Amino acid sequence: MDRRQDLQKAITKLEKPWPNDNLIANYLDFLHHRDLIIYHRFNPVVFEHLVDLTLFHWTASEKVSRSSLVMTIRRYASEQQADLNTLDLSVKSKVFELFNLTLQRPEFIPQGQRDEVGKWAAQLMYGLFLEGTQLNDLCELALHHPKALNRILRYPSQSAIISNWVSAHFEDPILRLRRAEAVGWMLDNNPAFEVDDAIIRRDFEHINDLDRSAVTNLVMGDAVNELLNTDWLSEFPIDRTIPQDPFDSPQKPPNFAFGKDRIELIKRFYPVPTVHDKTADNWVPDFEALESFFEANHSSLLKVTMVWGIAYSRIDKKLKSKLLRKYYCPETHYSIFRVVTKHGLLDLLKWMLKQMK
């Protein structure tokens, strides 16, 4: 622990000094100030310099810590609670360009840091309003990158570009696990929209297929692991070193991560009956029971999906309240209660109380 540095950080955090515009003009300046800049007041010029520095060095050959640059930018904005929407359009465009680079050119980040760096860049995009061209680009990225899809589906305001994109890809696999959010964008464009029961059925079948694949992969993984640790290991030795990434440090790969505690199933908003699978040595979904459950409850599942679609939509509260009443029933009561308390729909809460009498 560096006591001197800890004291300096504490002093700077309390004083909140204003950073000069030229405080960070190059990478050496960044290295000198990166530990304390986040505790300075938010200077849009300094922020832009940090982003410029990162963009400039992203594909450069010299050795720089791109992850440290992105982390510092994110921490500077969050620590000072900066509203990035107050920045010039040119600066917001650079923030989007940085996010784009973390998705499109991740090879300049060490393998083990890529997900974290992408998360930091995505956090800079939270609530950020974009120009039409950038929204179109973000929609294209969303087809291949989950972080971009998150930013599309959680965009803070109505957008015809996004609603049209969601409509065009409404039955694509990437939206089958985000059905309620997709419904929200359809409602933004047309408040009378209601998702078709056949789509709810296809979503259900898609999730079942993914879970079946997870179970199959688990069984196959255990079989491969068993082979690698018995006869094959002596006859076919495994080279457990991996080629050195030019931007990473040498490392050993982890041991094969198979076993009954490694199964990853899709999270659902309804109860999933399970059965013990001897082959997988694990509790897995009882797909026959699930089919019976769906047949008996698909109408309620559609209503719950619509409820959360209304919640995710960006329509005004008065219209939200009107639409939620349409789907109110005992099966949707808890979901609607959560939505109305979150959005502060007092009149609807009182209306729900009357339904209890």
Residue, then its C-alpha position, 0 to 999 in steps of 0.5 A: m500500500d502506497r500511503r503517500q498516494d492514498l493521501q493524495k487521492a483522498i485530498t484530491k477527492l475532497e478538493k475536486p480541483w478543476p483540471n486544466d484543458n491541456l492536463i492530458a495532451n499525450y500518453l505520458d501525461f495520461l500515465h502521470h495523471r490517471d490515478l487522480i484525474i477521476y477525482h477532478r471536476f469534469n472538464p469536457v475538454v479533458f474528457e475529449h482528450l482522453v477519448d482522442l488519445t484512446l482512439f489514436h492509440w487503439t490500432a497503433s503499434e506502440k505498447v499502451s494500456r488501452s484497457s487502462l485508458v477506457m477504464t479511466i474514461r469510464r471512471y472519470a465520467s461516472e465518478q463526476q456523475a457527468d451527463l454525456n448528453t451535454l457534450d458536443l455532438s462531435v464528442k458523443s460521436k467519438v464515444f460511440e466510435l470508442f464503443n464500436l472499436t471495442l466490438q469491432r477491433p477487440e484484438f488490440i485488448p488482451q483476451g482476458q480483458r476484452d469483456e471487461v473493456g467492452k462493458w466499460a465502453a458500453q457503460l459510457m453509452y448508457g442513456l446517450f442520445l445518438e444521431g440517425t447515422q449512429l443509430n443505424d450503425l448501432c442497429e447493424l452492430a446489434l445483429h452480431h454483438p450482444k452489448a450493442l443489442n443491449r444498447i438498442l433495446r434499452y435506448p432512452s427515447q422513442s426512435a423510429i429507426i429502432s422500432n423499424w429495425v425491431s419490426a424487421h427482425f422481430e422473429d430473428p433468434i437474437l430477439r427471441l430471448r428479448r421478446a418483452e423489450a422487442v414488444g416495447w419498441m413495437l408499442d412505441n410505434n403502434p400502441a395497439f400492437e399485440v404479439d401473436d400467440a404463434i410467436i410466443r409458441r416459437d419463442f418457447e420452442h427456441i428456448n427449449d432447443l437451446d436448453r436441450s443443446a446445453v444438456t447435450n453439450l454437457v453430456m458430450g463435454d463430460a465424455v470428452n473430459e473422461l477421455l482426455n483424463t484416461d487412455w488418450l492422455s498417455e497416448f496423445p499428450i496434450d500441449r497445454t500452452i497456447p500461442q502468445d497473443p501479440f497484445d497479451s502475456p503468456q498464459k496457461p489455459p484452464n483445465f477443462a471446465f466440465g461437470k454437473d455444476r457447469i450446465e447453463l440454461i436459459k432463464r425464464f419468467y415462469p416455473v420450469p419443472t425439472v427431472h434428473d437426467k442420469t446421462a447428464d448426472n444433473w437436474v434438467p428441464d422436464f420438456e414434456a411437463l414444460e409442453s403441458f404447462f405451455e399448452a395450459n398457460h400460453s394465453s397467460l404467458l402472452k399477457v405477461t409478455m405484453v405487460w413487460g413490453i408495456a413497461y419497457s416501452r417509452i409511451d407516456k404513463k397515461l397510455k401505459s396505465k390504459l394498456l396495463r388494465k387491458y391485460y390485468c388478471p390474477e395471473t398478471h397481477y404480480s407483474i403489473f404490480r411491479v410495473v405500476t410501483k416502478h413507474g408510479l402509476l397511482d391511479l392504476l394502483k387504486w384501480m387494482l385495489k378496487q378489483m380486490k373487493 
